[in-house]
Amino acid sequence: MARLRIAHFHFRTRHNVGDAAVVAAMRMLLEVPLARPRWTSYRMRLLASPPTPGLLDEVNRHDLVIMGGGGFYSRWGLPVADEFLDGLRIPLVLFAGGLNRNLEDQPLDPLQLDSIRRLHESAALAGVRDSATAGLLAWLGLEVPLVGDPALFIRPRRPWWPLPARRPRFALNLAAHGWAGQQRWLAPAIEATSAALGELARKHEASLCYLVHADAERRLLPLLRRLMPDLHVRRYRPAELRWAYGELDLVVSMMLHSSILAAAAGVPAVNIAYDDKNEAFLRDIGASAWGLPIAGLAPGPLLELAENRLAAGRNLPPLVTARERLAASMEHFISRIAQLAMAREAQ
């Protein structure tokens, strides 16, 4: 029997390990249910313009087309050209897409909202990564299940370059990818996080790590090393990064997938929310109290919350329950993709 062929439109994985973790986890989740399918990657930006006949012909030679996950419902993913949707001759799956709206971002415009409706009219199956996205779609009259972010389920793998041996270990991750309010809010956040984590590390005799999620964060490292001279910097591939989070005792995170991988590992975390998706993820795991808004962030409240999270320990029952609930939702969604693939094969 020929292996299933999947055309996968997703964001580039080279410069952001969170996007890479999403793609890797999606393919891991589908590996067994779809009997080792063959994947063809396409950049998401190809969906913005009317496709060439050659592109449509190529895509239609597959058995399924998957769009997502990541921040698909955003100015980076929308609108999708109607001509592409009209030209599809194979089932379309919208896999764990999410609303991306950073602090000071403009809301989605009418053209983008209309594109969401068209996408879901064209899709054979859809699931979203968080409650904020599900709420947006419900407002548009679309009832779509919350399946969770695939990166929550990626399997860890130990890297050749591990974290420093000294325990406890505290880590930081910041967002520096050019989000709307970055010029205004990031510098105060760096001051607050470095002051709070530095004090916490001295008190607990902990090592401090910076876990790089995106290329743009590298420009912050000289400043961070001046503020925290003993800082250890690590950049890992997705499965290795998931392993690294499991070795931590506390993380202060900004990037969404820093919070997601911390939750997957059960490590105590504090999130600094600079967008809707971080707040939505914390709600979805019953942990809204573990976040602080970036606007007005100060060392004192951050230090207090970090101390509380550290004292509460790993794998708190609400987090374990939320992981199990999201895992069940994802398993059901994967089974529906498998059913769709079987129906396609039977044609």
Residue, then its C-alpha position, 0 to 999 in steps of 0.5 A: m500500500a502506498r504511503l499517504r502523501i501530505a502537503h503541509f503549509h506551515f511557518r518557517t522553522r529555521h529561525n524560531v524553535g517554537d515554530a519548529a516544535v509545532v511542526a515536529a510535534m504534529r508529524m510525530l503525532l501523526e506518524v503512527p495513526l497515518a502509517r508513516p506518511r510522506w510530507t511535503s513542506y510549503r511556506m505559509r506565505l505562498l497562500a497569500s497570493p493566487p497560486t500558479p497552476g503548477l503549485l495547485d497541480e502539485v498540491n492536488r497530487h497529495d492525499l491531504v493538505i494541512m495548514g498550521g499550526g502556529g499563529f495562523y490567525s494573524r496578519w502573517g497568515l491571513p488572508v489566504a487567496d480565494e483562488f487557492l481554496d477554490g482550486l483544492r481537490i483534496p481534503l483540507v485540515l486546519f491543524a491547531g492554528g492560533l490567534n496572534r495579537n501582540l500588545e499594541d497590534q491592530p485587530l484583524d481587518p474585515l478582509q482577514l476575518d472574511s478569509i477565516r470564514r472562507l477557510h473554514e467553509s473549505a476545510a474538512l476538519a479544523g481544531v485550534r490551539d487555545s481558547a482565545t482563538a476558539g472565542l474569535l471563531a465562535w464570534l464569527g459563528l464557527e464552532v471549532p474544538l480546542v485541541g491544544d498546541p502540538a508542542l505540548f506533546i513533543r517527546p524530549r531528547r537529551p542534547w550533547w550539550p546539557l545544562p550546567a550541573r549546578r542545582p537549582r537551575f533557573a531560566l529566562n526567555l524573552a520575546a524580541h521578534g519585532w512585536a508591535g509594542q516591543q520598542r516600548w515594553l521590552a527594555p523595562a521587562i529586561e530590567a525587571t526580569s534580570a533584577a528579580l532572577g538575579e536576586l532569586a539566584r543569589k538567594h537559592e545559589a542557583s545557576l541562571c540560563y537563557l534558553v534561546h527560542a528565536d534568532a532575534e533574541r541573540r541581540l539581547l545577549p550582550l546586555l543580559r550578560r552584563l546584567m547577569p554575568d554568570l548567565h549560561v546561554r543555550r539554544y537547542r532543537p525542539a526535542e532537546l529544548r523540551w528536555a532542557y525545560g524538564e531539567l529546570d527548577l523555575v522559568v520566567s518566560m515570554m515566548l508562548h512556546s517557552s510557557i508551553l514546553a515548561a508546562a509539558a515538563g511540569v516545571p514551575a513557570v511565570n509568564i510575562a504576557y505580551d499578547d493574547k496567546n500567552e494569556a489564553f494558554l494560561r487560562d487553558i491550563g488553569a494557571s492564569a495566576w502564573g502570569l503577569p502583564i508586561a505593562g507595568l512589570a516590576p521586580g518586586p511582584l515578579l520576584e514574589l510570584a517566582e518565589n511562590r511558584l518555586a515553593a509550590g513545586r513541579n506538576l501541580p494537580p491542575l496542570v496535570t489535569a489540564r495536560e490530560r484534558l488537552a491530550a484527550s482532545m488532541e488524540h480525538f482530533i488525530s483520530r478524526i484526521a486518520q478517519l479522513a485519510m482512510a476515507r480518502e484512500a478508499q475513494 
